[in-house]
Amino acid sequence: MLHRHTSHAEAVARISWCISERALGVITGEVGAGKTVAIRAALAGLDPSRHTTIYLGNPAVGGRGIYAGIVTALGGVPRFHKASLIPQTAELLAAEEHERGRTVILILDEAHLLSTDQLEELRLLTNADMDSHSPFACLLVGQPTLRRRIKLGTFAALDQRIALRYTLTQMSDTETKSYLAHHLALAGRSDTLFSDDAIALIHQVGRGIPRAVNNLAVQALVAAFATGKAVVDESSARAAVTEVTTE
């Protein structure tokens, strides 16, 4: 069901490389740009018997919560005191690699909300074997502010460890048209259902962001259905824009 536009395909390729190198990567993009979809697509191509994925989607857990989340995902019971929890985390990550032959992939979503302390904890966690070897791959996923935060002088040590930086860009007008046609085909419609004017308006208002385009297209279909139209025209698209953008 996946629509592979240019930015998405490049993101998947870069994420796959980051995982193979057990590197630290930063994936950014606007809300709805497809960051999570790209990561899921990259993970889908991996051998599950050789990889362990740990997804942490709530930055509010604090620094200790990151360690505890890793330990729990690896089958351990987090130790109470942080001083013992940190080495426990490192030991389990090392065991996953050396004893089970698996690469751990740590994904931190909404990473633009991570606190200064959490980012520092992450840097310390990646500081293994005197920087000669990384025990796991790590992906920080968030909105564009994440890249700007990491560039601050206080995060210089973390910034220098980042091997991959990629920002998902919006779809072009041609890709938006292809995106709509792709999903309509999945629904069983290969004929023209959106006029060129409607597509142009949806692309413009949605700024080529997949989720925004999808929401506008659905509302435009509803508007066309409500007025008995066989094709989604510009007026139906404008009705959708009003529905979606008016509070």
ROTOR-264827 format. One record per residue (C-alpha): residue number from 1; residue in one letter; x, y, z. Coordinates in steps of 0.2 Angstrom, whole numbers, plus 2048, in hexadecimal, padded with zeros to 3 digits. Each point is the difference from the previous one (the first is absolute). Layout:
<atoms>
  drenfi  zator  east  north   up
     NUM      A     X      Y    Z
...
</atoms>
This chain:
<atoms>
  drenfi  zator  east  north   up
       1      M   800    800  800
       2      L   80F    80B  801
       3      H   803    80F  7F4
       4      R   812    802  7FD
       5      H   804    812  7FB
       6      T   811    806  7FE
       7      S   803    807  812
       8      H   7F9    7F0  808
       9      A   80B    7F4  7F6
      10      E   80F    80A  804
      11      A   7FC    800  812
      12      V   7FD    7ED  800
      13      A   811    7FD  7F8
      14      R   809    80C  80C
      15      I   7F8    7F8  810
      16      S   805    7EF  7F9
      17      W   812    805  7FF
      18      C   7FF    808  811
      19      I   7FA    7EF  808
      20      S   80D    7F6  7F6
      21      E   80E    80B  807
      22      R   7F9    800  812
      23      A   801    813  7FF
      24      L   7F6    80F  807
      25      G   7F4    808  7F5
      26      V   7F4    80F  800
      27      I   7F1    7FF  7F6
      28      T   7F5    810  7FF
      29      G   7F1    807  7F7
      30      E   7F0    809  802
      31      V   7F1    7F8  809
      32      G   7F9    7F4  7F4
      33      A   80F    7FF  7F4
      34      G   802    7EE  802
      35      K   80E    7FD  80C
      36      T   7F8    7F2  809
      37      V   7FB    7F8  7F0
      38      A   811    801  7F9
      39      I   808    7F7  80F
      40      R   7F3    7F3  800
      41      A   804    7FD  7ED
      42      A   812    7FE  804
      43      L   7FD    7F4  80F
      44      A   7F5    7F6  7F5
      45      G   80F    7FB  7F5
      46      L   80A    7FA  80F
      47      D   803    7EE  805
      48      P   7F6    7FF  811
      49      S   80B    7F2  806
      50      R   80F    80B  800
      51      H   7F8    811  806
      52      T   7F8    805  80F
      53      T   7F5    810  7FF
      54      I   7FD    80B  80F
      55      Y   7F4    80E  7FD
      56      L   7FE    80E  80D
      57      G   7F3    80C  7FC
      58      N   7FD    80A  810
      59      P   80E    80D  804
      60      A   7F7    804  811
      61      V   808    7F0  808
      62      G   810    809  804
      63      G   812    7FA  7FF
      64      R   7FD    7F1  80C
      65      G   7F0    7FC  7F5
      66      I   80B    7FE  7F1
      67      Y   80C    7F4  809
      68      A   7F1    7F6  807
      69      G   7F7    7FF  7EF
      70      I   810    7F8  7F9
      71      V   802    7F4  80E
      72      T   7EE    7FB  800
      73      A   800    7FD  7ED
      74      L   80F    7F5  801
      75      G   7F7    7F5  80D
      76      G   808    807  810
      77      V   7F9    808  810
      78      P   806    811  802
      79      R   80A    803  80F
      80      F   7FA    80D  80C
      81      H   80F    80B  802
      82      K   806    809  7F1
      83      A   812    7FD  804
      84      S   7FD    7EE  7FE
      85      L   7F3    802  7F2
      86      I   80C    808  7F4
      87      P   80D    7F1  800
      88      Q   7F2    7F4  7FF
      89      T   7FA    808  7F0
      90      A   811    800  7F9
      91      E   802    7ED  804
      92      L   7F0    7FB  7F8
      93      L   804    80A  7F0
      94      A   811    7F7  7FF
      95      A   7F8    7EF  804
      96      E   7F3    802  7F2
      97      E   80F    803  7F4
      98      H   80D    7F4  806
      99      E   7F6    7F2  807
     100      R   7F0    800  7F5
     101      G   808    807  7F0
     102      R   7F3    80E  7FE
     103      T   801    812  7FC
     104      V   7F5    80B  80C
     105      I   7F7    80F  7F7
     106      L   7FB    80D  80D
     107      I   7F3    80C  7F9
     108      L   7FC    810  80A
     109      D   7F0    808  7F9
     110      E   7FB    812  803
     111      A   813    803  804
     112      H   7FE    813  7FE
     113      L   7F8    7FF  811
     114      L   80E    7F7  808
     115      S   808    80A  80F
     116      T   812    806  801
     117      D   803    7F2  80D
     118      Q   7F8    7F3  7F5
     119      L   80B    805  7F1
     120      E   810    7FF  80B
     121      E   7FA    7EF  807
     122      L   7FF    7FA  7EE
     123      R   811    806  7FC
     124      L   807    7F7  80E
     125      L   7F7    7F0  7FB
     126      T   808    801  7EF
     127      N   811    802  808
     128      A   806    7EE  7FF
     129      D   811    7F7  7FF
     130      M   809    811  7FF
     131      D   7F6    805  7F0
     132      S   807    7F2  7F6
     133      H   7F0    7F6  7FF
     134      S   7ED    804  802
     135      P   7F6    7F2  808
     136      F   7F0    806  7F8
     137      A   7F8    80B  7F2
     138      C   7F6    80F  806
     139      L   7F4    80B  7F7
     140      L   7FA    811  807
     141      V   7EF    804  7F7
     142      G   7F8    811  802
     143      Q   7FB    811  7F9
     144      P   80C    80C  7F8
     145      T   804    808  811
     146      L   80A    7F0  805
     147      R   80E    804  7F3
     148      R   801    812  806
     149      R   801    7FB  812
     150      I   80E    7F3  7FE
     151      K   80A    80E  7F7
     152      L   800    80A  810
     153      G   812    800  808
     154      T   7FA    7F7  80F
     155      F   7FD    7F0  7F5
     156      A   810    801  7F6
     157      A   806    7EF  807
     158      L   7EF    7F8  7FA
     159      D   800    80A  7F0
     160      Q   811    7F8  7FB
     161      R   7FA    7EF  802
     162      I   7F2    802  7F4
     163      A   804    7F6  7F0
     164      L   7EF    803  7F7
     165      R   7F6    80F  7FE
     166      Y   7F1    801  7F5
     167      T   7F0    80B  7FF
     168      L   7F1    7F9  7F6
     169      T   7FA    80D  7F4
     170      Q   7EF    803  7F9
     171      M   7F9    7F7  7F0
     172      S   801    809  7F0
     173      D   7EF    804  7F7
     174      T   803    7F1  7F5
     175      E   804    7F5  80E
     176      T   7F0    806  809
     177      K   7F6    7FB  7F0
     178      S   808    7EF  800
     179      Y   7FD    7FE  813
     180      L   7ED    803  7FE
     181      A   800    7F4  7F0
     182      H   809    7F3  80A
     183      H   7F4    800  80F
     184      L   7F1    801  7F4
     185      A   807    7F0  7F7
     186      L   801    7F7  810
     187      A   7EE    804  803
     188      G   7FB    7F9  7EF
     189      R   7FF    810  7F6
     190      S   80B    802  7F1
     191      D   7F6    80E  7F7
     192      T   801    812  803
     193      L   7F8    805  810
     194      F   809    811  804
     195      S   801    80E  7F4
     196      D   810    808  7FD
     197      D   7FA    810  808
     198      A   7FB    7F7  80F
     199      I   811    7F7  801
     200      A   809    810  7FE
     201      L   7F6    808  80F
     202      I   803    7F1  80B
     203      H   813    800  7FC
     204      Q   801    813  804
     205      V   7F6    800  810
     206      G   808    7EF  806
     207      R   811    806  7FB
     208      G   804    7EF  7F9
     209      I   800    7F8  812
     210      P   7F9    7EF  7FE
     211      R   7F5    800  80F
     212      A   7F9    811  7FC
     213      V   7FD    7FB  7EE
     214      N   7F7    7F1  806
     215      N   7F5    809  80C
     216      L   7FB    80D  7F3
     217      A   7FD    7F3  7F3
     218      V   7F4    7F6  80B
     219      Q   7F6    80F  805
     220      A   7FF    805  7ED
     221      L   7F9    7EF  7FC
     222      V   7F3    802  80E
     223      A   7FB    811  7F9
     224      A   7FE    7FA  7EE
     225      F   7F6    7F1  807
     226      A   7F5    80C  80A
     227      T   7FC    80A  7F0
     228      G   7FD    7F1  7F5
     229      K   810    804  7F5
     230      A   809    7F1  7F7
     231      V   810    80A  800
     232      V   809    80A  80D
     233      D   801    811  7F8
     234      E   808    810  807
     235      S   7F0    805  80A
     236      S   800    7F0  809
     237      A   813    802  804
     238      R   7FC    812  806
     239      A   7F2    7F9  80B
     240      A   80D    7F3  807
     241      V   80D    80E  803
     242      T   7F2    80A  80A
     243      E   7FC    7F1  80A
     244      V   811    7FB  805
     245      T   808    812  803
     246      T   7F1    808  808
     247      E   800    7FF  813
</atoms>
